[in-house]
Amino acid sequence: MILIGQYDSPFVRRVGIALTLYGMSFEHRPWSSFGDAEKIRRYNPLTRVPTLVLDDGEVLIESHVMLDYLDSLVPAERAMFPRTEPQRHRALKVAALATGLADKGVGLFYEKLLHREQSELWVERCRTQISEALKTLETDCAARAGDYWFGPAIGHADIAVAAMLRFVTEAHPGLVPMKDHPALARHAARCEALPAFAAIQQPFIPPAG
């Protein structure tokens, strides 16, 4: 498999971490959707990352679809999204909140990068959405007794939350006061200490405007 995209994207990173935790071999091509758009377009007409090229040449173009595919390759007990309800939809909700929050962080970043005059309405809306999602995740995380969100083993929800927190705090310094989110801070630190997280990471690199 070939994973396209840079690891400062929380969406690329969550897929790279999952591949690593599953022990699946892959080639990483750290292409930027800005600087390497023509390269990416050969595989993905949307020129978005992550893009995952499967061994048979099929191309997957959205991180959740990629994780769903990877889960299909492992025994049910190893899948990092639960296979049974109600744990499955609960894990999907946590992951969706995390990726939605990251998406708002990306939108906020590009609003500041690309527009000389920023829309204060849009900026405030993104900040509010980020803040409210963090509050919901903090409450949920604080109520969990184990090391990970849905049991003794790490799952896709854990990965999404940790990858999102790193991205938002690096792309928007000071926007997320982690002292206000102690449970999430502990959770992220636990995840970031894992070898897979150390291997699949890079500092945030702002694209040229």
C-alpha positions as CSV (number, residue, x, y, z in Angstrom):
1,M,0.0,0.0,0.0
2,I,1.0,3.6,-0.5
3,L,0.0,6.3,1.9
4,I,0.1,9.8,0.4
5,G,0.2,12.9,2.5
6,Q,2.3,14.6,5.3
7,Y,2.0,13.5,8.9
8,D,1.3,17.0,10.1
9,S,-2.2,16.3,8.8
10,P,-4.2,14.5,11.6
11,F,-6.1,12.7,8.9
12,V,-3.0,11.3,7.2
13,R,-1.4,10.6,10.6
14,R,-4.4,8.6,12.0
15,V,-4.1,6.3,8.9
16,G,-0.3,5.9,9.2
17,I,-0.6,5.1,12.9
18,A,-3.3,2.5,12.3
19,L,-1.2,0.9,9.6
20,T,1.7,0.8,12.0
21,L,-0.2,-0.6,14.9
22,Y,-1.6,-3.3,12.6
23,G,1.8,-4.2,11.4
24,M,0.9,-3.6,7.8
25,S,3.7,-2.6,5.5
26,F,3.2,0.5,3.4
27,E,5.2,3.1,1.4
28,H,4.8,6.7,2.6
29,R,4.9,9.5,0.1
30,P,4.9,12.8,2.0
31,W,3.3,14.9,-0.7
32,S,1.6,18.2,0.0
33,S,-1.8,19.0,-1.5
34,F,-0.3,22.4,-2.3
35,G,3.2,21.8,-3.6
36,D,2.6,18.3,-5.0
37,A,-0.9,18.7,-6.3
38,E,-0.1,17.3,-9.8
39,K,1.5,14.2,-8.3
40,I,-1.6,13.6,-6.1
41,R,-4.1,14.3,-8.9
42,R,-2.8,11.2,-10.7
43,Y,-4.3,9.1,-7.9
44,N,-7.0,11.4,-6.5
45,P,-8.9,13.9,-8.6
46,L,-9.7,15.9,-5.5
47,T,-6.0,16.3,-4.8
48,R,-6.6,15.7,-1.2
49,V,-4.7,13.9,1.5
50,P,-4.7,11.2,2.8
51,T,-4.9,9.1,-0.3
52,L,-4.3,5.4,0.1
53,V,-3.3,3.3,-2.9
54,L,-4.1,-0.4,-2.4
55,D,-1.9,-3.2,-3.6
56,D,-4.4,-3.9,-6.4
57,G,-4.2,-0.3,-7.6
58,E,-7.6,0.7,-6.1
59,V,-7.5,4.1,-4.4
60,L,-9.2,5.2,-1.2
61,I,-9.7,8.9,-0.6
62,E,-11.1,9.5,2.8
63,S,-9.5,8.5,6.1
64,H,-12.6,6.8,7.7
65,V,-13.0,4.7,4.6
66,M,-9.3,3.7,4.8
67,L,-9.7,2.7,8.4
68,D,-12.8,0.7,7.7
69,Y,-10.9,-1.1,5.0
70,L,-8.0,-1.8,7.3
71,D,-10.3,-3.2,9.9
72,S,-11.7,-5.6,7.3
73,L,-8.2,-7.2,6.9
74,V,-7.8,-8.2,10.6
75,P,-9.7,-10.6,12.9
76,A,-12.7,-9.0,14.6
77,E,-11.0,-9.0,18.0
78,R,-8.1,-6.8,16.6
79,A,-10.3,-4.3,14.7
80,M,-9.9,-0.9,16.2
81,F,-13.4,0.1,15.6
82,P,-15.7,-2.2,17.6
83,R,-17.7,-4.6,15.5
84,T,-20.7,-4.8,17.8
85,E,-23.2,-2.3,19.2
86,P,-23.5,-0.1,21.2
87,Q,-19.7,0.3,21.4
88,R,-19.4,0.7,17.6
89,H,-21.6,3.8,17.2
90,R,-20.1,5.3,20.4
91,A,-16.6,4.9,19.1
92,L,-17.7,6.3,15.7
93,K,-19.2,9.3,17.5
94,V,-15.9,10.1,19.4
95,A,-13.9,9.8,16.2
96,A,-16.3,11.9,14.3
97,L,-16.2,14.7,16.9
98,A,-12.4,14.6,16.8
99,T,-12.1,14.6,13.0
100,G,-14.8,17.3,12.7
101,L,-12.9,19.4,15.2
102,A,-9.7,18.9,13.2
103,D,-11.6,19.9,10.0
104,K,-12.7,23.2,11.7
105,G,-9.0,23.7,12.7
106,V,-8.0,23.3,9.0
107,G,-10.7,25.7,7.9
108,L,-9.7,28.3,10.5
109,F,-6.0,28.0,9.4
110,Y,-6.8,28.5,5.7
111,E,-9.1,31.4,6.5
112,K,-6.1,33.2,8.1
113,L,-3.6,32.1,5.5
114,L,-5.5,32.8,2.3
115,H,-7.6,35.8,3.1
116,R,-6.1,39.2,3.7
117,E,-9.4,40.3,5.3
118,Q,-10.7,37.5,7.5
119,S,-14.4,36.8,8.1
120,E,-14.8,37.4,11.8
121,L,-18.1,35.6,11.6
122,W,-16.4,32.5,10.1
123,V,-13.4,32.6,12.5
124,E,-15.7,32.9,15.6
125,R,-17.9,30.1,14.3
126,C,-14.9,27.8,13.9
127,R,-13.6,28.7,17.3
128,T,-16.9,28.0,18.9
129,Q,-17.3,24.7,17.2
130,I,-13.8,23.7,18.3
131,S,-14.4,24.8,21.9
132,E,-17.8,23.0,22.1
133,A,-16.4,19.7,20.6
134,L,-13.5,19.8,23.1
135,K,-15.9,20.2,26.0
136,T,-17.9,17.2,24.9
137,L,-14.8,15.1,24.4
138,E,-13.3,16.2,27.7
139,T,-16.5,15.2,29.6
140,D,-16.6,11.8,27.9
141,C,-12.9,11.2,28.4
142,A,-13.0,12.1,32.0
143,A,-15.8,9.5,32.6
144,R,-13.6,6.7,31.3
145,A,-11.8,4.6,33.8
146,G,-9.3,2.7,31.6
147,D,-6.2,3.7,29.7
148,Y,-8.2,3.9,26.4
149,W,-11.6,5.1,25.5
150,F,-13.4,1.8,24.9
151,G,-11.4,-0.8,26.7
152,P,-7.9,-2.0,27.5
153,A,-6.6,-1.7,23.9
154,I,-6.1,1.4,21.8
155,G,-8.7,2.1,19.1
156,H,-9.3,4.4,16.2
157,A,-11.2,6.9,18.5
158,D,-8.2,7.2,20.7
159,I,-5.9,7.8,17.7
160,A,-8.3,10.4,16.2
161,V,-8.5,12.4,19.4
162,A,-4.7,12.4,20.0
163,A,-3.9,13.3,16.4
164,M,-6.4,16.1,16.4
165,L,-5.1,17.6,19.7
166,R,-1.6,17.7,18.4
167,F,-2.6,19.3,15.1
168,V,-4.9,22.0,16.7
169,T,-2.3,22.9,19.3
170,E,0.5,23.2,16.8
171,A,-1.5,24.9,14.0
172,H,-3.3,27.3,16.4
173,P,-1.0,28.0,19.4
174,G,-2.9,29.2,22.4
175,L,-6.3,28.4,20.9
176,V,-6.8,25.3,23.1
177,P,-5.7,25.8,26.7
178,M,-4.9,22.2,27.7
179,K,-5.2,23.1,31.4
180,D,-8.9,23.3,30.8
181,H,-9.0,19.8,29.3
182,P,-6.9,17.7,31.8
183,A,-8.5,14.3,30.8
184,L,-7.8,14.9,27.1
185,A,-4.2,16.1,27.9
186,R,-3.5,12.9,29.8
187,H,-5.1,10.8,27.1
188,A,-3.0,12.5,24.4
189,A,0.2,12.1,26.4
190,R,-0.5,8.4,26.9
191,C,-1.0,7.9,23.1
192,E,1.9,10.1,22.0
193,A,4.2,8.0,24.2
194,L,3.5,4.9,22.1
195,P,6.2,3.9,19.6
196,A,3.7,4.1,16.7
197,F,2.9,7.7,17.5
198,A,6.6,8.6,17.7
199,A,7.3,6.9,14.4
200,I,4.3,8.5,12.6
201,Q,4.7,12.2,13.3
202,Q,6.2,15.5,12.1
203,P,6.0,19.1,13.3
204,F,3.3,21.2,11.7
205,I,4.5,22.8,8.4
206,P,2.4,25.7,7.3
207,P,1.9,25.7,3.5
208,A,2.9,28.7,1.5
209,G,0.0,31.1,1.0
